Amino acid sequence: MQYREFKKWLLIHGVALTNDKRGSRQLIRLGDKTSVFLNDGSKEIGTALVNQIKKDLNSK
């Protein structure tokens, strides 16, 4: 899965993205849960990182 595909998945599931002041980092929020998303576009995102972000947001 690419970063941009995962970003689309997050947006479909109601996650709010806000830009951080540092390059490609974005703060993601779902309710009162937060995590950091590194938006690297067409690069592949690791399965462990996807699972960690989903765990941080309590999303499946």
Biotite code that builds the C-alpha atoms (Angstrom):
import biotite.structure as struc

atoms = struc.array([
    struc.Atom([0.000, 0.000, 0.000], chain_id="A", res_id=1, res_name="MET", atom_name="CA", element="C"),
    struc.Atom([1.244, 3.485, -0.806], chain_id="A", res_id=2, res_name="GLN", atom_name="CA", element="C"),
    struc.Atom([1.082, 6.454, 1.553], chain_id="A", res_id=3, res_name="TYR", atom_name="CA", element="C"),
    struc.Atom([-1.455, 8.250, -0.656], chain_id="A", res_id=4, res_name="ARG", atom_name="CA", element="C"),
    struc.Atom([-3.722, 5.176, -0.716], chain_id="A", res_id=5, res_name="GLU", atom_name="CA", element="C"),
    struc.Atom([-3.617, 4.939, 3.076], chain_id="A", res_id=6, res_name="PHE", atom_name="CA", element="C"),
    struc.Atom([-4.361, 8.666, 3.318], chain_id="A", res_id=7, res_name="LYS", atom_name="CA", element="C"),
    struc.Atom([-7.506, 8.116, 1.197], chain_id="A", res_id=8, res_name="LYS", atom_name="CA", element="C"),
    struc.Atom([-8.494, 5.224, 3.472], chain_id="A", res_id=9, res_name="TRP", atom_name="CA", element="C"),
    struc.Atom([-8.064, 7.459, 6.528], chain_id="A", res_id=10, res_name="LEU", atom_name="CA", element="C"),
    struc.Atom([-10.200, 10.228, 5.017], chain_id="A", res_id=11, res_name="LEU", atom_name="CA", element="C"),
    struc.Atom([-12.973, 7.763, 4.109], chain_id="A", res_id=12, res_name="ILE", atom_name="CA", element="C"),
    struc.Atom([-13.047, 6.652, 7.753], chain_id="A", res_id=13, res_name="HIS", atom_name="CA", element="C"),
    struc.Atom([-13.513, 10.219, 9.028], chain_id="A", res_id=14, res_name="GLY", atom_name="CA", element="C"),
    struc.Atom([-9.992, 11.048, 10.153], chain_id="A", res_id=15, res_name="VAL", atom_name="CA", element="C"),
    struc.Atom([-9.095, 14.758, 10.312], chain_id="A", res_id=16, res_name="ALA", atom_name="CA", element="C"),
    struc.Atom([-5.662, 15.646, 8.916], chain_id="A", res_id=17, res_name="LEU", atom_name="CA", element="C"),
    struc.Atom([-3.803, 18.798, 9.983], chain_id="A", res_id=18, res_name="THR", atom_name="CA", element="C"),
    struc.Atom([-0.407, 19.881, 8.699], chain_id="A", res_id=19, res_name="ASN", atom_name="CA", element="C"),
    struc.Atom([2.482, 19.880, 11.103], chain_id="A", res_id=20, res_name="ASP", atom_name="CA", element="C"),
    struc.Atom([5.127, 22.554, 10.748], chain_id="A", res_id=21, res_name="LYS", atom_name="CA", element="C"),
    struc.Atom([7.720, 19.973, 9.714], chain_id="A", res_id=22, res_name="ARG", atom_name="CA", element="C"),
    struc.Atom([7.745, 18.881, 6.095], chain_id="A", res_id=23, res_name="GLY", atom_name="CA", element="C"),
    struc.Atom([5.607, 15.871, 5.279], chain_id="A", res_id=24, res_name="SER", atom_name="CA", element="C"),
    struc.Atom([4.267, 15.164, 8.777], chain_id="A", res_id=25, res_name="ARG", atom_name="CA", element="C"),
    struc.Atom([0.553, 15.432, 9.380], chain_id="A", res_id=26, res_name="GLN", atom_name="CA", element="C"),
    struc.Atom([-1.283, 15.107, 12.675], chain_id="A", res_id=27, res_name="LEU", atom_name="CA", element="C"),
    struc.Atom([-4.289, 12.802, 12.351], chain_id="A", res_id=28, res_name="ILE", atom_name="CA", element="C"),
    struc.Atom([-7.262, 12.781, 14.699], chain_id="A", res_id=29, res_name="ARG", atom_name="CA", element="C"),
    struc.Atom([-10.255, 10.560, 15.128], chain_id="A", res_id=30, res_name="LEU", atom_name="CA", element="C"),
    struc.Atom([-12.377, 11.713, 18.036], chain_id="A", res_id=31, res_name="GLY", atom_name="CA", element="C"),
    struc.Atom([-10.006, 12.205, 20.960], chain_id="A", res_id=32, res_name="ASP", atom_name="CA", element="C"),
    struc.Atom([-7.312, 9.865, 19.552], chain_id="A", res_id=33, res_name="LYS", atom_name="CA", element="C"),
    struc.Atom([-4.263, 11.247, 17.723], chain_id="A", res_id=34, res_name="THR", atom_name="CA", element="C"),
    struc.Atom([-1.327, 9.909, 15.749], chain_id="A", res_id=35, res_name="SER", atom_name="CA", element="C"),
    struc.Atom([1.297, 11.209, 13.310], chain_id="A", res_id=36, res_name="VAL", atom_name="CA", element="C"),
    struc.Atom([1.132, 10.427, 9.593], chain_id="A", res_id=37, res_name="PHE", atom_name="CA", element="C"),
    struc.Atom([4.200, 10.806, 7.389], chain_id="A", res_id=38, res_name="LEU", atom_name="CA", element="C"),
    struc.Atom([2.902, 11.677, 3.944], chain_id="A", res_id=39, res_name="ASN", atom_name="CA", element="C"),
    struc.Atom([5.487, 10.365, 1.471], chain_id="A", res_id=40, res_name="ASP", atom_name="CA", element="C"),
    struc.Atom([3.141, 10.118, -1.527], chain_id="A", res_id=41, res_name="GLY", atom_name="CA", element="C"),
    struc.Atom([3.988, 7.241, -3.828], chain_id="A", res_id=42, res_name="SER", atom_name="CA", element="C"),
    struc.Atom([6.377, 5.417, -1.468], chain_id="A", res_id=43, res_name="LYS", atom_name="CA", element="C"),
    struc.Atom([5.282, 2.146, 0.061], chain_id="A", res_id=44, res_name="GLU", atom_name="CA", element="C"),
    struc.Atom([4.087, 2.236, 3.663], chain_id="A", res_id=45, res_name="ILE", atom_name="CA", element="C"),
    struc.Atom([5.010, -0.671, 5.895], chain_id="A", res_id=46, res_name="GLY", atom_name="CA", element="C"),
    struc.Atom([2.339, -2.970, 7.267], chain_id="A", res_id=47, res_name="THR", atom_name="CA", element="C"),
    struc.Atom([3.580, -2.428, 10.815], chain_id="A", res_id=48, res_name="ALA", atom_name="CA", element="C"),
    struc.Atom([3.149, 1.357, 10.486], chain_id="A", res_id=49, res_name="LEU", atom_name="CA", element="C"),
    struc.Atom([-0.382, 0.969, 9.101], chain_id="A", res_id=50, res_name="VAL", atom_name="CA", element="C"),
    struc.Atom([-1.290, -1.333, 11.982], chain_id="A", res_id=51, res_name="ASN", atom_name="CA", element="C"),
    struc.Atom([0.246, 1.047, 14.550], chain_id="A", res_id=52, res_name="GLN", atom_name="CA", element="C"),
    struc.Atom([-1.708, 4.043, 13.226], chain_id="A", res_id=53, res_name="ILE", atom_name="CA", element="C"),
    struc.Atom([-4.932, 2.013, 13.213], chain_id="A", res_id=54, res_name="LYS", atom_name="CA", element="C"),
    struc.Atom([-4.189, 0.887, 16.777], chain_id="A", res_id=55, res_name="LYS", atom_name="CA", element="C"),
    struc.Atom([-3.504, 4.483, 17.881], chain_id="A", res_id=56, res_name="ASP", atom_name="CA", element="C"),
    struc.Atom([-6.875, 5.546, 16.465], chain_id="A", res_id=57, res_name="LEU", atom_name="CA", element="C"),
    struc.Atom([-8.764, 2.408, 17.591], chain_id="A", res_id=58, res_name="ASN", atom_name="CA", element="C"),
    struc.Atom([-9.838, 1.868, 13.980], chain_id="A", res_id=59, res_name="SER", atom_name="CA", element="C"),
    struc.Atom([-10.006, -1.375, 11.992], chain_id="A", res_id=60, res_name="LYS", atom_name="CA", element="C"),
])
